[in-house]
Amino acid sequence: MQQRHLNRKQYFCELANTAREFYIAYLQPHITLSAGTRVLEIGCGEGGNLLPFAEKGCQVIGIDICQDRINEARMYFAECHQQATFICKDFLLADQPKDEAGRYDVILIHDVIEHIAPSCKREFLLRLKDFLREDGIVFFGFPAWQNPFGGHQQISVGFASKLPFVHLLPKPVYRMVLRLSGATSNRIGELMDIRSSRMTIEHFERLTSETGFTICQRTLWLINPHYKQKFHLQPRRQCLLFASIPHLRNYYTTAAWYLIRQTQKSN
């Protein structure tokens, strides 16, 4: 397991730096961020992605299923002297806003959709509409399943954490490799869940269309912008030719970014 996954403050700062440099700029052509902007992050973890939005004066709310992550988010925001609300709850069970004023202009969903069970993905996207303002926008970022580390094996331990494409092995073989590498039963279970949940570019785009969303912008990254913080690599977008090849593009897309809005009904 990488040190950043053990040092949560470091991870918080890295996420904040990536969001400050890249997420804000990605959103700004589509929405104005100001003191009145309501921003929700689903699966917020320690809240690093939300910090730059709070610094801009936005009203930020984070929700996560893990109480430890929520506690850390509250602590780190207090240390940064920034205001935010953090809630420990499963988003699918969260109380929806009572009116338009309680809904959100921006919803962030970063490295989350690939963790959601296949049977719940459609429900998850449909439920977003209860939280999103009519003209609001949703940011999705996720690693394409077949990319070298699309199985999140880097959160494991031993040699398996450094093996690209190991998550594409047949299920029994992958489980055996993780066990031989020294992963705990809980970690193996988590990684096998990610394997079952696998998210490809084609699947995501089909889901958005089927649930009544329109893609406003899509960027497929050869080098994930977060790698600038993690590995000091300069982010690089896919060239249009390689980004346009269905299925094959999943193998070399380290991050897929989308901005989506509710599809407007024609009169």
One Martini backbone bead per residue (centre of mass of N, CA, C, O) as a GRO file, in nm:
protein
  267
    1MET     BB    1   0.097   0.036   0.021
    2GLN     BB    2   0.073   0.353   0.003
    3GLN     BB    3   0.150   0.618   0.201
    4ARG     BB    4  -0.107   0.798   0.133
    5HIS     BB    5  -0.308   0.573   0.257
    6LEU     BB    6  -0.193   0.629   0.557
    7ASN     BB    7  -0.162   0.943   0.506
    8ARG     BB    8  -0.435   1.140   0.522
    9LYS     BB    9  -0.322   1.429   0.507
   10GLN     BB   10  -0.173   1.396   0.246
   11TYR     BB   11  -0.419   1.315   0.079
   12PHE     BB   12  -0.580   1.570   0.127
   13CYS     BB   13  -0.372   1.766  -0.005
   14GLU     BB   14  -0.361   1.637  -0.284
   15LEU     BB   15  -0.659   1.673  -0.355
   16ALA     BB   16  -0.668   1.980  -0.321
   17ASN     BB   17  -0.460   2.046  -0.542
   18THR     BB   18  -0.612   1.918  -0.777
   19ALA     BB   19  -0.876   2.077  -0.748
   20ARG     BB   20  -0.748   2.362  -0.769
   21GLU     BB   21  -0.613   2.312  -1.063
   22PHE     BB   22  -0.863   2.137  -1.218
   23TYR     BB   23  -1.167   2.136  -1.129
   24ILE     BB   24  -1.234   2.432  -1.140
   25ALA     BB   25  -1.160   2.472  -1.443
   26TYR     BB   26  -1.362   2.255  -1.551
   27LEU     BB   27  -1.628   2.408  -1.443
   28GLN     BB   28  -1.632   2.722  -1.517
   29PRO     BB   29  -1.760   2.712  -1.815
   30HIS     BB   30  -2.053   2.600  -1.670
   31ILE     BB   31  -2.003   2.752  -1.382
   32THR     BB   32  -2.057   2.967  -1.115
   33LEU     BB   33  -1.839   3.043  -0.852
   34SER     BB   34  -1.970   3.117  -0.525
   35ALA     BB   35  -2.113   3.196  -0.224
   36GLY     BB   36  -2.395   3.056  -0.341
   37THR     BB   37  -2.267   2.786  -0.391
   38ARG     BB   38  -2.369   2.450  -0.403
   39VAL     BB   39  -2.170   2.176  -0.265
   40LEU     BB   40  -2.152   1.824  -0.339
   41GLU     BB   41  -2.001   1.531  -0.190
   42ILE     BB   42  -1.975   1.195  -0.290
   43GLY     BB   43  -1.743   1.045  -0.126
   44CYS     BB   44  -1.535   1.250   0.043
   45GLY     BB   45  -1.392   1.165   0.282
   46GLU     BB   46  -1.161   1.407   0.391
   47GLY     BB   47  -1.227   1.665   0.176
   48GLY     BB   48  -1.017   1.772  -0.037
   49ASN     BB   49  -1.200   1.852  -0.285
   50LEU     BB   50  -1.356   2.088  -0.113
   51LEU     BB   51  -1.159   2.310  -0.024
   52PRO     BB   52  -1.152   2.508  -0.276
   53PHE     BB   53  -1.456   2.579  -0.250
   54ALA     BB   54  -1.438   2.704   0.030
   55GLU     BB   55  -1.227   2.922  -0.048
   56LYS     BB   56  -1.458   3.054  -0.248
   57GLY     BB   57  -1.737   3.038  -0.056
   58CYS     BB   58  -1.874   2.789  -0.068
   59GLN     BB   59  -2.125   2.556  -0.001
   60VAL     BB   60  -2.021   2.273   0.179
   61ILE     BB   61  -2.085   1.915   0.127
   62GLY     BB   62  -2.030   1.597   0.290
   63ILE     BB   63  -2.051   1.242   0.200
   64ASP     BB   64  -2.007   0.939   0.403
   65ILE     BB   65  -1.984   0.603   0.522
   66CYS     BB   66  -1.725   0.691   0.688
   67GLN     BB   67  -1.651   0.804   1.000
   68ASP     BB   68  -1.344   0.851   0.990
   69ARG     BB   69  -1.346   1.043   0.746
   70ILE     BB   70  -1.531   1.256   0.870
   71ASN     BB   71  -1.351   1.327   1.110
   72GLU     BB   72  -1.113   1.421   0.937
   73ALA     BB   73  -1.255   1.644   0.781
   74ARG     BB   74  -1.322   1.821   1.024
   75MET     BB   75  -1.029   1.858   1.117
   76TYR     BB   76  -0.898   1.976   0.856
   77PHE     BB   77  -1.087   2.221   0.828
   78ALA     BB   78  -1.017   2.347   1.097
   79GLU     BB   79  -0.713   2.384   1.032
   80CYS     BB   80  -0.804   2.572   0.768
   81HIS     BB   81  -1.046   2.761   0.836
   82GLN     BB   82  -1.308   2.599   0.729
   83GLN     BB   83  -1.629   2.556   0.597
   84ALA     BB   84  -1.840   2.264   0.679
   85THR     BB   85  -2.040   1.975   0.595
   86PHE     BB   86  -2.052   1.650   0.759
   87ILE     BB   87  -2.177   1.321   0.655
   88CYS     BB   88  -2.281   1.005   0.784
   89LYS     BB   89  -2.381   0.831   0.488
   90ASP     BB   90  -2.585   0.682   0.274
   91PHE     BB   91  -2.692   0.818  -0.009
   92LEU     BB   92  -2.943   0.621  -0.058
   93LEU     BB   93  -3.046   0.722   0.256
   94ALA     BB   94  -3.074   1.010   0.216
   95ASP     BB   95  -3.212   1.306   0.260
   96GLN     BB   96  -3.397   1.494   0.068
   97PRO     BB   97  -3.464   1.777  -0.048
   98LYS     BB   98  -3.749   1.988  -0.018
   99ASP     BB   99  -3.614   2.197  -0.222
  100GLU     BB  100  -3.442   2.394  -0.440
  101ALA     BB  101  -3.268   2.541  -0.217
  102GLY     BB  102  -3.147   2.244  -0.115
  103ARG     BB  103  -2.999   2.215  -0.357
  104TYR     BB  104  -2.747   2.163  -0.616
  105ASP     BB  105  -2.506   2.291  -0.837
  106VAL     BB  106  -2.284   2.082  -0.728
  107ILE     BB  107  -2.160   1.748  -0.803
  108LEU     BB  108  -1.929   1.525  -0.657
  109ILE     BB  109  -1.771   1.221  -0.824
  110HIS     BB  110  -1.485   1.066  -0.695
  111ASP     BB  111  -1.403   0.755  -0.696
  112VAL     BB  112  -1.710   0.582  -0.681
  113ILE     BB  113  -1.867   0.426  -0.910
  114GLU     BB  114  -1.661   0.171  -0.893
  115HIS     BB  115  -1.794   0.088  -0.592
  116ILE     BB  116  -2.067   0.030  -0.704
  117ALA     BB  117  -2.302  -0.172  -0.740
  118PRO     BB  118  -2.451  -0.273  -1.024
  119SER     BB  119  -2.752  -0.271  -0.897
  120CYS     BB  120  -2.708   0.059  -0.800
  121LYS     BB  121  -2.630   0.260  -1.027
  122ARG     BB  122  -2.903   0.358  -1.135
  123GLU     BB  123  -3.013   0.462  -0.866
  124PHE     BB  124  -2.791   0.668  -0.820
  125LEU     BB  125  -2.846   0.851  -1.066
  126LEU     BB  126  -3.145   0.908  -1.009
  127ARG     BB  127  -3.096   1.039  -0.722
  128LEU     BB  128  -2.950   1.297  -0.810
  129LYS     BB  129  -3.211   1.459  -0.894
  130ASP     BB  130  -3.296   1.523  -0.589
  131PHE     BB  131  -3.014   1.718  -0.553
  132LEU     BB  132  -3.045   1.870  -0.824
  133ARG     BB  133  -3.054   2.130  -0.992
  134GLU     BB  134  -3.184   2.210  -1.288
  135ASP     BB  135  -2.886   2.366  -1.360
  136GLY     BB  136  -2.704   2.155  -1.270
  137ILE     BB  137  -2.387   1.982  -1.196
  138VAL     BB  138  -2.189   1.685  -1.274
  139PHE     BB  139  -1.902   1.527  -1.141
  140PHE     BB  140  -1.700   1.276  -1.298
  141GLY     BB  141  -1.452   1.039  -1.166
  142PHE     BB  142  -1.270   0.763  -1.328
  143PRO     BB  143  -1.136   0.456  -1.374
  144ALA     BB  144  -1.080   0.259  -1.610
  145TRP     BB  145  -1.094  -0.072  -1.570
  146GLN     BB  146  -0.847  -0.171  -1.782
  147ASN     BB  147  -0.640  -0.030  -1.657
  148PRO     BB  148  -0.353  -0.099  -1.493
  149PHE     BB  149  -0.519   0.034  -1.208
  150GLY     BB  150  -0.848  -0.025  -1.214
  151GLY     BB  151  -0.851  -0.217  -0.935
  152HIS     BB  152  -0.691  -0.079  -0.691
  153GLN     BB  153  -0.425  -0.250  -0.612
  154GLN     BB  154  -0.258  -0.021  -0.456
  155ILE     BB  155  -0.417  -0.088  -0.172
  156SER     BB  156  -0.244  -0.304  -0.129
  157VAL     BB  157   0.007  -0.554  -0.095
  158GLY     BB  158   0.289  -0.604  -0.220
  159PHE     BB  159   0.329  -0.715  -0.541
  160ALA     BB  160   0.028  -0.662  -0.635
  161SER     BB  161   0.039  -0.339  -0.603
  162LYS     BB  162   0.253  -0.337  -0.877
  163LEU     BB  163   0.055  -0.481  -1.081
  164PRO     BB  164  -0.035  -0.461  -1.387
  165PHE     BB  165  -0.349  -0.604  -1.473
  166VAL     BB  166  -0.418  -0.815  -1.241
  167HIS     BB  167  -0.741  -0.765  -1.232
  168LEU     BB  168  -0.783  -0.940  -1.516
  169LEU     BB  169  -0.789  -1.185  -1.391
  170PRO     BB  170  -0.920  -1.441  -1.291
  171LYS     BB  171  -1.077  -1.453  -1.003
  172PRO     BB  172  -0.921  -1.688  -0.858
  173VAL     BB  173  -0.637  -1.581  -0.932
  174TYR     BB  174  -0.656  -1.301  -0.805
  175ARG     BB  175  -0.707  -1.398  -0.517
  176MET     BB  176  -0.444  -1.558  -0.490
  177VAL     BB  177  -0.246  -1.324  -0.537
  178LEU     BB  178  -0.337  -1.152  -0.296
  179ARG     BB  179  -0.274  -1.363  -0.081
  180LEU     BB  180   0.033  -1.400  -0.151
  181SER     BB  181   0.086  -1.081  -0.098
  182GLY     BB  182  -0.080  -1.024   0.200
  183ALA     BB  183  -0.370  -0.986   0.204
  184THR     BB  184  -0.647  -0.932   0.351
  185SER     BB  185  -0.968  -1.023   0.363
  186ASN     BB  186  -1.086  -0.738   0.347
  187ARG     BB  187  -0.919  -0.643   0.101
  188ILE     BB  188  -1.008  -0.861  -0.091
  189GLY     BB  189  -1.307  -0.794  -0.080
  190GLU     BB  190  -1.281  -0.506  -0.191
  191LEU     BB  191  -1.141  -0.584  -0.465
  192MET     BB  192  -1.369  -0.776  -0.560
  193ASP     BB  193  -1.588  -0.561  -0.569
  194ILE     BB  194  -1.452  -0.387  -0.784
  195ARG     BB  195  -1.451  -0.607  -0.995
  196SER     BB  196  -1.766  -0.634  -1.006
  197SER     BB  197  -1.812  -0.308  -1.065
  198ARG     BB  198  -1.701  -0.231  -1.310
  199MET     BB  199  -1.593   0.065  -1.510
  200THR     BB  200  -1.679   0.186  -1.814
  201ILE     BB  201  -1.723   0.408  -2.055
  202GLU     BB  202  -1.968   0.274  -2.194
  203HIS     BB  203  -2.137   0.226  -1.939
  204PHE     BB  204  -2.161   0.515  -1.843
  205GLU     BB  205  -2.293   0.638  -2.098
  206ARG     BB  206  -2.540   0.456  -2.089
  207LEU     BB  207  -2.646   0.538  -1.808
  208THR     BB  208  -2.689   0.840  -1.857
  209SER     BB  209  -2.897   0.807  -2.081
  210GLU     BB  210  -3.105   0.615  -1.926
  211THR     BB  211  -3.130   0.850  -1.675
  212GLY     BB  212  -3.139   1.155  -1.802
  213PHE     BB  213  -2.855   1.243  -1.923
  214THR     BB  214  -2.611   1.491  -2.023
  215ILE     BB  215  -2.320   1.541  -2.194
  216CYS     BB  216  -2.098   1.822  -2.177
  217GLN     BB  217  -1.824   1.669  -2.086
  218ARG     BB  218  -1.515   1.504  -2.207
  219THR     BB  219  -1.225   1.339  -2.047
  220LEU     BB  220  -0.943   1.156  -2.152
  221TRP     BB  221  -0.675   1.012  -1.969
  222LEU     BB  222  -0.348   0.913  -1.979
  223ILE     BB  223  -0.274   1.130  -1.747
  224ASN     BB  224  -0.357   1.182  -1.448
  225PRO     BB  225  -0.379   1.469  -1.266
  226HIS     BB  226  -0.305   1.328  -0.987
  227TYR     BB  227  -0.007   1.246  -1.078
  228LYS     BB  228   0.126   1.511  -1.002
  229GLN     BB  229   0.116   1.447  -0.694
  230LYS     BB  230   0.213   1.143  -0.685
  231PHE     BB  231   0.454   1.150  -0.952
  232HIS     BB  232   0.526   1.411  -1.119
  233LEU     BB  233   0.320   1.419  -1.359
  234GLN     BB  234   0.208   1.523  -1.659
  235PRO     BB  235  -0.073   1.582  -1.781
  236ARG     BB  236  -0.266   1.376  -2.032
  237ARG     BB  237  -0.441   1.361  -2.302
  238GLN     BB  238  -0.612   1.217  -2.525
  239CYS     BB  239  -0.626   1.148  -2.830
  240LEU     BB  240  -0.886   1.141  -3.043
  241LEU     BB  241  -0.839   0.869  -3.170
  242PHE     BB  242  -0.804   0.693  -2.905
  243ALA     BB  243  -1.074   0.802  -2.767
  244SER     BB  244  -1.263   0.664  -3.017
  245ILE     BB  245  -1.203   0.365  -2.913
  246PRO     BB  246  -1.380   0.127  -2.830
  247HIS     BB  247  -1.266  -0.040  -2.534
  248LEU     BB  248  -0.961   0.008  -2.582
  249ARG     BB  249  -0.947   0.285  -2.413
  250ASN     BB  250  -0.954   0.150  -2.125
  251TYR     BB  251  -0.640   0.061  -2.121
  252TYR     BB  252  -0.542   0.401  -2.141
  253THR     BB  253  -0.743   0.512  -1.908
  254THR     BB  254  -0.685   0.668  -1.598
  255ALA     BB  255  -0.913   0.894  -1.667
  256ALA     BB  256  -1.261   0.988  -1.637
  257TRP     BB  257  -1.430   1.284  -1.743
  258TYR     BB  258  -1.745   1.438  -1.631
  259LEU     BB  259  -2.018   1.641  -1.748
  260ILE     BB  260  -2.353   1.655  -1.617
  261ARG     BB  261  -2.702   1.678  -1.713
  262GLN     BB  262  -3.015   1.724  -1.728
  263THR     BB  263  -3.244   1.644  -1.942
  264GLN     BB  264  -3.425   1.834  -2.152
  265LYS     BB  265  -3.744   1.888  -2.214
  266SER     BB  266  -3.941   1.902  -2.475
  267ASN     BB  267  -4.221   2.096  -2.594
   0.00000   0.00000   0.00000
